């Protein structure tokens, strides 16, 4: 029961400190930048990594550290304590992991099939001479 209260407190801290807005800002900035300058394939690859970090941060310490830095949470919340995992949540995490791998696979496939310039948004919009 104490673990549940601790995770509720962490969620409250994330919302109250403006960490959620900071995370949304980083996500938007990175998404727009990679879409404009990297192209669709790079965008899919970066989205796969970002969604993987956000989805697996409570359960995997390296993702948790990156998540803390992106949200700007105070250093005292940097202690990694994974929440309890229930049997049905393992199925949900497996599905989310599959979606993340699909994004990653689609990005790599597009990059290999079309090349960097073939999928780059700015190159596609630039008039060919």
N, C-alpha and C positions, 0 to 999 in steps of 0.2 A: 504494500500500500504506500510505503514511503517513496518508492521509486516512481509511482504514478504522480504523486504530489510534486516530486522534484522535476519531472518532465513538464507538468503544467506550469510550474514556476519558470522554467526555461522558455516556454512558449510565451508567457506573459512578458518576460524580459525582452524577447526578440521583438515583440510588437511595440512595447512601451519605449524602447530605446531608439526606435526608428530603423532598426536593423532590417525589417521587412521591406521598407521603402528603399533602403540602400541596396538590398539584394535585387529588387525589381529594377532599379536604375542600372546596376551593373549588367543584369541580364539583357535589358533593352539596348544598352550601349554596345555590348559585345555582339548581340544579334544583328543590329543594324550595320555595324562596322564590317563584320564578316560577310554579310550578305552583299554589301556594296563593293567591297574591295577584294573579297576572297571568292565570291561566287556561291552558287547553290550547293555544290559538293562540300566546300569548306564550311559553309553554314550548317549543313547536316552533321558534319563531323564535330564541330564545336558545340552544337546543340546536344549531341549525344553525350559529350563529356560534361557539359553543364547540368543536364538533367540527371546524369549519373551521380554527380557530386551532390546535388540537392536531394535526390531520392535515397542515397545510401549514406548520407552524412551521419545519421544517428547510429548506424551499425558498423561503420568502417572508419577507423581513426584517421587515415590520411584525408579522406573526404571531409571528415568533421573539422580538421584543422583548416582546410581551404574554405569551408563554409563559414567558420568563425571569422576568418580574415575578410571575406566578402561582406559579411553583415556588420562587421565592426563591433562585435560583442566584446564586453570587457574581458580582461585576461583571466579573471577568476572563474569564468565559465568555460575555460579551455580544458578543464578536466574531462576526460572522456569516460563516460559511463553509459554503455549501451542500454537502451530500454528493453524490457522483457519482450521476447518474441513468442507470439502465439502461433499455433499450427496453421491457421487460415491466413495469417499474414505472410507466411513463407510462400504460399501460392501467389499472393499479390506481388511480393517482391520478385518472384520468378517471372511473372507477366511483365512487370515494369522493366526488369533486366532484359527481357526479350525485345521490348519496344526500343530500349536504348541501343541494343545490338543491331536492330533493324535500321535505325537512323545511321549508325556508324557504317554498317554495310552498304546502305544506299549511297552515302557520301563517297566512300572509297570506290564503289562501282562506277559512279558518275565521273569521278576523277580519272579513273583508268580508261573508261570508254570514250569520254569527250576531251580529255586533257584539261589543263588549267584554263587555257584561253577559250575553249569551246563551251565552258560552263560559267565563265566570268560575266557578271551582269554589266559592268562598265564596258567591257570589250564588245558584248553583244549590242549594246546601245550606241556605241561609237560608230559613226559612219565609215564604212570601208571605202578606201580609195584605190 
